[in-house]
């Protein structure tokens, strides 16, 4: 059972994140209110040279956080953090 809204938001993509070794702690650190997240730059910070599977998993995780109200899309592959992860 998820302990927080952040964990609940990632629950649908948790298995995928586990398979590509994308830690929830990395995503939690991204959620500084007002910050902008760009997919390419974030994927490079996490995976070095991300493959398409890693990039897709990160996209899904960011999508889950968007659906839960943590992020707001502001452009192609760019999001603004609207609230932190508690």
N, CA, C and O atoms as a GROMACS GRO file, in nm:
protein
  344
    1UNK      N    1   0.084  -0.118   0.000
    1UNK     CA    2   0.000   0.000   0.000
    1UNK      C    3   0.089   0.125   0.000
    1UNK      O    4   0.181   0.136   0.081
    2UNK      N    5   0.063   0.219  -0.090
    2UNK     CA    6   0.145   0.340  -0.095
    2UNK      C    7   0.131   0.423   0.032
    2UNK      O    8   0.023   0.433   0.090
    3UNK      N    9   0.242   0.484   0.073
    3UNK     CA   10   0.242   0.563   0.196
    3UNK      C   11   0.213   0.710   0.170
    3UNK      O   12   0.175   0.781   0.263
    4UNK      N   13   0.230   0.757   0.048
    4UNK     CA   14   0.209   0.899   0.018
    4UNK      C   15   0.144   0.915  -0.119
    4UNK      O   16   0.134   0.820  -0.196
    5UNK      N   17   0.098   1.037  -0.146
    5UNK     CA   18   0.040   1.065  -0.278
    5UNK      C   19   0.144   1.044  -0.388
    5UNK      O   20   0.111   0.997  -0.497
    6UNK      N   21   0.269   1.078  -0.359
    6UNK     CA   22   0.378   1.059  -0.455
    6UNK      C   23   0.392   0.911  -0.491
    6UNK      O   24   0.397   0.876  -0.609
    7UNK      N   25   0.398   0.825  -0.390
    7UNK     CA   26   0.411   0.681  -0.414
    7UNK      C   27   0.288   0.626  -0.485
    7UNK      O   28   0.299   0.540  -0.573
    8UNK      N   29   0.170   0.676  -0.447
    8UNK     CA   30   0.046   0.632  -0.512
    8UNK      C   31   0.047   0.670  -0.660
    8UNK      O   32   0.002   0.594  -0.745
    9UNK      N   33   0.100   0.790  -0.691
    9UNK     CA   34   0.105   0.836  -0.830
    9UNK      C   35   0.193   0.745  -0.915
    9UNK      O   36   0.164   0.722  -1.032
   10UNK      N   37   0.301   0.695  -0.855
   10UNK     CA   38   0.396   0.611  -0.931
   10UNK      C   39   0.358   0.463  -0.932
   10UNK      O   40   0.418   0.384  -1.005
   11UNK      N   41   0.261   0.425  -0.852
   11UNK     CA   42   0.224   0.284  -0.842
   11UNK      C   43   0.194   0.218  -0.978
   11UNK      O   44   0.239   0.106  -1.001
   12UNK      N   45   0.121   0.285  -1.070
   12UNK     CA   46   0.093   0.221  -1.199
   12UNK      C   47   0.218   0.193  -1.284
   12UNK      O   48   0.215   0.104  -1.370
   13UNK      N   49   0.326   0.266  -1.261
   13UNK     CA   50   0.448   0.248  -1.340
   13UNK      C   51   0.562   0.188  -1.258
   13UNK      O   52   0.676   0.181  -1.305
   14UNK      N   53   0.534   0.146  -1.137
   14UNK     CA   54   0.638   0.097  -1.045
   14UNK      C   55   0.715  -0.022  -1.102
   14UNK      O   56   0.837  -0.027  -1.091
   15UNK      N   57   0.646  -0.118  -1.161
   15UNK     CA   58   0.715  -0.237  -1.217
   15UNK      C   59   0.808  -0.196  -1.331
   15UNK      O   60   0.921  -0.244  -1.339
   16UNK      N   61   0.762  -0.108  -1.417
   16UNK     CA   62   0.844  -0.062  -1.530
   16UNK      C   63   0.967   0.011  -1.476
   16UNK      O   64   1.078  -0.009  -1.525
   17UNK      N   65   0.946   0.097  -1.376
   17UNK     CA   66   1.058   0.169  -1.317
   17UNK      C   67   1.159   0.072  -1.256
   17UNK      O   68   1.280   0.091  -1.267
   18UNK      N   69   1.108  -0.030  -1.192
   18UNK     CA   70   1.194  -0.131  -1.129
   18UNK      C   71   1.279  -0.202  -1.234
   18UNK      O   72   1.399  -0.224  -1.214
   19UNK      N   73   1.217  -0.238  -1.346
   19UNK     CA   74   1.289  -0.310  -1.452
   19UNK      C   75   1.403  -0.229  -1.512
   19UNK      O   76   1.506  -0.285  -1.549
   20UNK      N   77   1.385  -0.098  -1.522
   20UNK     CA   78   1.491  -0.015  -1.580
   20UNK      C   79   1.575   0.054  -1.472
   20UNK      O   80   1.661   0.137  -1.502
   21UNK      N   81   1.549   0.018  -1.347
   21UNK     CA   82   1.625   0.072  -1.233
   21UNK      C   83   1.615   0.224  -1.221
   21UNK      O   84   1.714   0.294  -1.197
   22UNK      N   85   1.492   0.274  -1.237
   22UNK     CA   86   1.464   0.416  -1.219
   22UNK      C   87   1.413   0.435  -1.075
   22UNK      O   88   1.300   0.398  -1.045
   23UNK      N   89   1.496   0.490  -0.988
   23UNK     CA   90   1.455   0.503  -0.848
   23UNK      C   91   1.353   0.615  -0.826
   23UNK      O   92   1.366   0.724  -0.882
   24UNK      N   93   1.254   0.587  -0.744
   24UNK     CA   94   1.155   0.689  -0.709
   24UNK      C   95   1.225   0.808  -0.642
   24UNK      O   96   1.179   0.922  -0.654
   25UNK      N   97   1.334   0.782  -0.571
   25UNK     CA   98   1.406   0.891  -0.504
   25UNK      C   99   1.460   0.992  -0.604
   25UNK      O  100   1.465   1.112  -0.574
   26UNK      N  101   1.501   0.946  -0.722
   26UNK     CA  102   1.548   1.037  -0.826
   26UNK      C  103   1.434   1.130  -0.870
   26UNK      O  104   1.453   1.251  -0.884
   27UNK      N  105   1.315   1.072  -0.890
   27UNK     CA  106   1.200   1.151  -0.932
   27UNK      C  107   1.158   1.247  -0.821
   27UNK      O  108   1.122   1.362  -0.848
   28UNK      N  109   1.162   1.201  -0.697
   28UNK     CA  110   1.125   1.285  -0.583
   28UNK      C  111   1.214   1.411  -0.579
   28UNK      O  112   1.166   1.521  -0.553
   29UNK      N  113   1.343   1.393  -0.605
   29UNK     CA  114   1.438   1.505  -0.603
   29UNK      C  115   1.409   1.608  -0.713
   29UNK      O  116   1.444   1.725  -0.700
   30UNK      N  117   1.346   1.564  -0.822
   30UNK     CA  118   1.314   1.656  -0.932
   30UNK      C  119   1.202   1.752  -0.896
   30UNK      O  120   1.189   1.859  -0.955
   31UNK      N  121   1.120   1.713  -0.798
   31UNK     CA  122   0.998   1.787  -0.769
   31UNK      C  123   1.020   1.906  -0.676
   31UNK      O  124   0.969   1.909  -0.563
   32UNK      N  125   1.094   2.003  -0.723
   32UNK     CA  126   1.112   2.130  -0.652
   32UNK      C  127   1.015   2.228  -0.716
   32UNK      O  128   1.026   2.257  -0.836
   33UNK      N  129   0.921   2.280  -0.638
   33UNK     CA  130   0.818   2.368  -0.693
   33UNK      C  131   0.875   2.478  -0.780
   33UNK      O  132   0.970   2.546  -0.742
   34UNK      N  133   0.816   2.494  -0.899
   34UNK     CA  134   0.859   2.596  -0.993
   34UNK      C  135   0.969   2.551  -1.088
   34UNK      O  136   0.996   2.618  -1.187
   35UNK      N  137   1.032   2.438  -1.059
   35UNK     CA  138   1.140   2.387  -1.146
   35UNK      C  139   1.082   2.340  -1.279
   35UNK      O  140   0.964   2.306  -1.289
   36UNK      N  141   1.167   2.339  -1.380
   36UNK     CA  142   1.127   2.288  -1.511
   36UNK      C  143   1.204   2.159  -1.537
   36UNK      O  144   1.324   2.150  -1.513
   37UNK      N  145   1.132   2.061  -1.586
   37UNK     CA  146   1.192   1.930  -1.616
   37UNK      C  147   1.186   1.910  -1.766
   37UNK      O  148   1.080   1.916  -1.827
   38UNK      N  149   1.303   1.885  -1.826
   38UNK     CA  150   1.311   1.853  -1.968
   38UNK      C  151   1.350   1.707  -1.980
   38UNK      O  152   1.446   1.662  -1.918
   39UNK      N  153   1.275   1.633  -2.060
   39UNK     CA  154   1.295   1.489  -2.071
   39UNK      C  155   1.439   1.452  -2.106
   39UNK      O  156   1.499   1.370  -2.036
   40UNK      N  157   1.494   1.510  -2.210
   40UNK     CA  158   1.628   1.473  -2.254
   40UNK      C  159   1.734   1.495  -2.148
   40UNK      O  160   1.815   1.407  -2.120
   41UNK      N  161   1.732   1.613  -2.089
   41UNK     CA  162   1.830   1.647  -1.985
   41UNK      C  163   1.814   1.557  -1.862
   41UNK      O  164   1.912   1.512  -1.803
   42UNK      N  165   1.690   1.532  -1.823
   42UNK     CA  166   1.663   1.449  -1.706
   42UNK      C  167   1.705   1.304  -1.732
   42UNK      O  168   1.761   1.240  -1.643
   43UNK      N  169   1.678   1.254  -1.851
   43UNK     CA  170   1.719   1.117  -1.885
   43UNK      C  171   1.871   1.104  -1.881
   43UNK      O  172   1.924   1.002  -1.836
   44UNK      N  173   1.942   1.206  -1.928
   44UNK     CA  174   2.088   1.204  -1.926
   44UNK      C  175   2.140   1.204  -1.781
   44UNK      O  176   2.236   1.134  -1.750
   45UNK      N  177   2.078   1.284  -1.694
   45UNK     CA  178   2.119   1.288  -1.553
   45UNK      C  179   2.098   1.153  -1.486
   45UNK      O  180   2.179   1.110  -1.404
   46UNK      N  181   1.989   1.086  -1.522
   46UNK     CA  182   1.958   0.958  -1.459
   46UNK      C  183   2.039   0.843  -1.520
   46UNK      O  184   2.102   0.767  -1.446
   47UNK      N  185   2.039   0.830  -1.650
   47UNK     CA  186   2.094   0.710  -1.714
   47UNK      C  187   2.222   0.732  -1.793
   47UNK      O  188   2.273   0.638  -1.854
   48UNK      N  189   2.275   0.851  -1.795
   48UNK     CA  190   2.395   0.875  -1.875
   48UNK      C  191   2.358   0.887  -2.022
   48UNK      O  192   2.321   0.994  -2.069
   49UNK      N  193   2.366   0.778  -2.092
   49UNK     CA  194   2.322   0.772  -2.232
   49UNK      C  195   2.200   0.680  -2.238
   49UNK      O  196   2.215   0.560  -2.262
   50UNK      N  197   2.080   0.735  -2.215
   50UNK     CA  198   1.961   0.651  -2.205
   50UNK      C  199   1.925   0.584  -2.337
   50UNK      O  200   1.934   0.644  -2.444
   51UNK      N  201   1.884   0.458  -2.325
   51UNK     CA  202   1.832   0.389  -2.444
   51UNK      C  203   1.683   0.422  -2.456
   51UNK      O  204   1.626   0.486  -2.368
   52UNK      N  205   1.621   0.377  -2.564
   52UNK     CA  206   1.481   0.414  -2.586
   52UNK      C  207   1.389   0.356  -2.477
   52UNK      O  208   1.288   0.418  -2.445
   53UNK      N  209   1.422   0.241  -2.422
   53UNK     CA  210   1.341   0.181  -2.316
   53UNK      C  211   1.348   0.265  -2.188
   53UNK      O  212   1.247   0.288  -2.122
   54UNK      N  213   1.468   0.310  -2.153
   54UNK     CA  214   1.485   0.395  -2.034
   54UNK      C  215   1.413   0.529  -2.052
   54UNK      O  216   1.347   0.579  -1.961
   55UNK      N  217   1.427   0.585  -2.170
   55UNK     CA  218   1.361   0.712  -2.199
   55UNK      C  219   1.209   0.697  -2.193
   55UNK      O  220   1.139   0.784  -2.141
   56UNK      N  221   1.158   0.585  -2.246
   56UNK     CA  222   1.012   0.560  -2.243
   56UNK      C  223   0.963   0.541  -2.100
   56UNK      O  224   0.855   0.589  -2.064
   57UNK      N  225   1.040   0.472  -2.018
   57UNK     CA  226   1.001   0.451  -1.878
   57UNK      C  227   0.997   0.583  -1.803
   57UNK      O  228   0.906   0.607  -1.724
   58UNK      N  229   1.095   0.669  -1.828
   58UNK     CA  230   1.098   0.801  -1.764
   58UNK      C  231   0.978   0.883  -1.811
   58UNK      O  232   0.916   0.952  -1.731
   59UNK      N  233   0.945   0.876  -1.939
   59UNK     CA  234   0.830   0.947  -1.993
   59UNK      C  235   0.702   0.901  -1.924
   59UNK      O  236   0.617   0.983  -1.888
   60UNK      N  237   0.688   0.769  -1.905
   60UNK     CA  238   0.570   0.715  -1.837
   60UNK      C  239   0.563   0.762  -1.692
   60UNK      O  240   0.455   0.798  -1.643
   61UNK      N  241   0.676   0.763  -1.623
   61UNK     CA  242   0.679   0.808  -1.484
   61UNK      C  243   0.642   0.956  -1.474
   61UNK      O  244   0.565   0.994  -1.386
   62UNK      N  245   0.694   1.038  -1.563
   62UNK     CA  246   0.660   1.180  -1.563
   62UNK      C  247   0.512   1.199  -1.598
   62UNK      O  248   0.447   1.290  -1.547
   63UNK      N  249   0.461   1.114  -1.685
   63UNK     CA  250   0.317   1.118  -1.718
   63UNK      C  251   0.231   1.084  -1.598
   63UNK      O  252   0.127   1.146  -1.576
   64UNK      N  253   0.275   0.986  -1.519
   64UNK     CA  254   0.201   0.948  -1.398
   64UNK      C  255   0.202   1.063  -1.298
   64UNK      O  256   0.101   1.089  -1.232
   65UNK      N  257   0.315   1.132  -1.286
   65UNK     CA  258   0.324   1.246  -1.195
   65UNK      C  259   0.240   1.363  -1.245
   65UNK      O  260   0.186   1.440  -1.165
   66UNK      N  261   0.228   1.376  -1.376
   66UNK     CA  262   0.143   1.480  -1.435
   66UNK      C  263  -0.004   1.450  -1.403
   66UNK      O  264  -0.079   1.538  -1.362
   67UNK      N  265  -0.043   1.325  -1.423
   67UNK     CA  266  -0.182   1.285  -1.396
   67UNK      C  267  -0.219   1.305  -1.250
   67UNK      O  268  -0.335   1.331  -1.218
   68UNK      N  269  -0.121   1.294  -1.161
   68UNK     CA  270  -0.146   1.310  -1.018
   68UNK      C  271  -0.136   1.456  -0.972
   68UNK      O  272  -0.154   1.485  -0.854
   69UNK      N  273  -0.105   1.547  -1.064
   69UNK     CA  274  -0.102   1.688  -1.030
   69UNK      C  275   0.030   1.741  -0.977
   69UNK      O  276   0.036   1.852  -0.925
   70UNK      N  277   0.137   1.663  -0.990
   70UNK     CA  278   0.268   1.712  -0.946
   70UNK      C  279   0.334   1.796  -1.054
   70UNK      O  280   0.409   1.889  -1.024
   71UNK      N  281   0.307   1.763  -1.180
   71UNK     CA  282   0.368   1.831  -1.295
   71UNK      C  283   0.260   1.886  -1.386
   71UNK      O  284   0.146   1.841  -1.386
   72UNK      N  285   0.300   1.985  -1.465
   72UNK     CA  286   0.212   2.043  -1.565
   72UNK      C  287   0.292   2.054  -1.695
   72UNK      O  288   0.401   2.111  -1.695
   73UNK      N  289   0.239   2.000  -1.805
   73UNK     CA  290   0.314   2.010  -1.931
   73UNK      C  291   0.322   2.156  -1.977
   73UNK      O  292   0.223   2.229  -1.972
   74UNK      N  293   0.440   2.196  -2.022
   74UNK     CA  294   0.457   2.334  -2.071
   74UNK      C  295   0.515   2.337  -2.212
   74UNK      O  296   0.540   2.445  -2.266
   75UNK      N  297   0.535   2.223  -2.269
   75UNK     CA  298   0.590   2.215  -2.405
   75UNK      C  299   0.617   2.071  -2.439
   75UNK      O  300   0.589   1.981  -2.360
   76UNK      N  301   0.671   2.049  -2.555
   76UNK     CA  302   0.704   1.913  -2.597
   76UNK      C  303   0.818   1.860  -2.508
   76UNK      O  304   0.927   1.916  -2.507
   77UNK      N  305   0.790   1.754  -2.436
   77UNK     CA  306   0.888   1.689  -2.347
   77UNK      C  307   0.940   1.782  -2.238
   77UNK      O  308   1.054   1.770  -2.194
   78UNK      N  309   0.855   1.876  -2.195
   78UNK     CA  310   0.892   1.969  -2.088
   78UNK      C  311   0.775   1.984  -1.991
   78UNK      O  312   0.660   1.997  -2.033
   79UNK      N  313   0.806   1.983  -1.862
   79UNK     CA  314   0.706   1.996  -1.758
   79UNK      C  315   0.751   2.099  -1.655
   79UNK      O  316   0.870   2.121  -1.635
   80UNK      N  317   0.654   2.159  -1.590
   80UNK     CA  318   0.680   2.249  -1.478
   80UNK      C  319   0.632   2.179  -1.351
   80UNK      O  320   0.524   2.120  -1.349
   81UNK      N  321   0.711   2.186  -1.245
   81UNK     CA  322   0.672   2.126  -1.118
   81UNK      C  323   0.573   2.220  -1.050
   81UNK      O  324   0.605   2.336  -1.025
   82UNK      N  325   0.454   2.170  -1.020
   82UNK     CA  326   0.353   2.254  -0.956
   82UNK      C  327   0.338   2.224  -0.808
   82UNK      O  328   0.283   2.305  -0.733
   83UNK      N  329   0.388   2.108  -0.765
   83UNK     CA  330   0.394   2.081  -0.620
   83UNK      C  331   0.498   1.976  -0.592
   83UNK      O  332   0.526   1.888  -0.674
   84UNK      N  333   0.557   1.987  -0.474
   84UNK     CA  334   0.663   1.894  -0.436
   84UNK      C  335   0.604   1.763  -0.386
   84UNK      O  336   0.483   1.750  -0.370
   85UNK      N  337   0.690   1.667  -0.362
   85UNK     CA  338   0.647   1.533  -0.318
   85UNK      C  339   0.644   1.525  -0.166
   85UNK      O  340   0.710   1.440  -0.107
   86UNK      N  341   0.568   1.612  -0.104
   86UNK     CA  342   0.553   1.616   0.043
   86UNK      C  343   0.686   1.634   0.112
   86UNK      O  344   0.691   1.639   0.235
   0.00000   0.00000   0.00000
